[in-house]
């Protein structure tokens, strides 16, 4: 420990060490740790009138969690959020893996830059506007209905926004590119010679992918899946813009709790959502056998 | 053999064409509608080419106020996230300590946390323990929590390539810590710092989920858009989308150009 401080002071000087401690300290304590702990604390306390706060009724309780686990509707919404996010993640992976491989290892020269730009531009466009575009397409008098009527496939417009399909479609569109870039980044570092060697030795392309490309791309796939799942499960914009009023999503339930000033219940639901995302991340780390460090390179 | 290769080419080409059509067609439709004089935002019936929706948008005072707020928030986030990100990057690249991996995990955890959680926790902390009601300040801090992680990762990736012998040489020649930092370390990190300013600004400007829960009754531009899109949709929103898309394209091209130039320099 003494060596640590001696080395730190020698390399960075007093001001440098103080700068690091102050900046990182503020961020770690006041922006990351304390707010999280307070949210958790909120989730463990009952909702009380202002005068009861700090009084004898203000004790830790699991009531808010019990309310969640015994509410059939909210449980169903929670499971819907899980499987929908799962579908979004799988579809995004299936679509993006070939794109990432093509960009990283097949195409060469100036075309790469152009294709990359073609990915970056929609990636940078505001999430709400990407969802708005689908709102326009799926509306009753929207492009899809008009097209189907014009082609004579349907007579009356279909209400695409009933049910959950529109939200899942929108989420896939809005978050798909969070899958491309992590996979592309790891694939780019794969040595092309390995692929050539495997091909020369007669390996089929399926085998090349299974034995060489996929093992190499594991960290990227894990990051992409974690990010996509987290974004899909945590989006409040997609259900707000594309969901039907009769079918709520988990983030909307959280939002309603806060709008009704039941912060304690809202905090409990938010904690459940965070646990879900953490569990998913650890499953990904286990499946792909990567460390948290490789996850965010 | 040759024919199977050309079939493969056609399949790949078709796949790419489909993928990019999927990515861009919705945005193109949205853009076309912005110029249709039809009051309902749709392509048909086409009632003539017009710029009127841009005029309509410009008359909306709420929009200008939200835009101003967005700038205030974005500049503040940059001012918080880049210096702290630099501190984090120096901590993790320059100092050796046992709990390093653990600290790293905690510092990047905001990126892997759903945005609404960051908004909620920031709001609860400041509202009930610091007596600061939800507003621009809580929105700034909620956003900065995870944007700082991005800045740190960006700065780290450059700091890891730093040649420490440069600093040692300077120390041997009698330079002070301050001189070494301003003359050697900072100039080396400059490109990464500039990129992280751009990234932090864009991330903040686009943020919806975290902001929604932290901002209380105030509005940034995404919150304004969200509110409008949930109520009555006017093609003025398409006009706003066109402005956003145009700016994004310019921003993405400059950012990518810079990044590439930096990559070439490294190689």
Interface residues (C-beta under 8 A of the other chain):
Chain A: X4 X7 X8 X11 X12 X13 X14 X15 X16 X19 X20 X22 X23 X24 X26 X27 X28 X31 X32 X33 X34 X35 X36 X38 X39 X42 X95 X98 X99 X102 X106 X113 X115 X116 X117 X118 X119 X120 X121 X122 X123 X124 X125 X126 X127 X128 X129 X130 X131 X132 X133 X134 X135 X136 X137 X139 X141 X142 X143 X146 X173 X177 X226 X227 X230 X231 X233 X234 X235 X236 X237 X240 X241 X251 X254 X255 X258 X263 X266 X267 X270 X273 X274 X277 X281 X292 X293 X295 X296
Chain B: X12 X15 X16 X19 X20 X22 X23 X24 X26 X27 X29 X30 X33 X40 X41 X42 X43 X44 X83 X84 X86 X87 X88 X90 X91 X94 X95 X96 X97 X101 X104 X105 X106 X107 X108 X109 X110 X111 X112 X113 X114 X115 X116 X117 X118 X120 X121 X122 X124 X125 X128 X129 X141 X144 X145 X148 X153 X167 X176 X177 X178 X181 X202 X206 X208 X209 X212 X213 X222 X225 X226 X229 X230 X233 X237 X238 X241 X244 X245 X248 X249 X251 X252 X253 X255 X256 X260
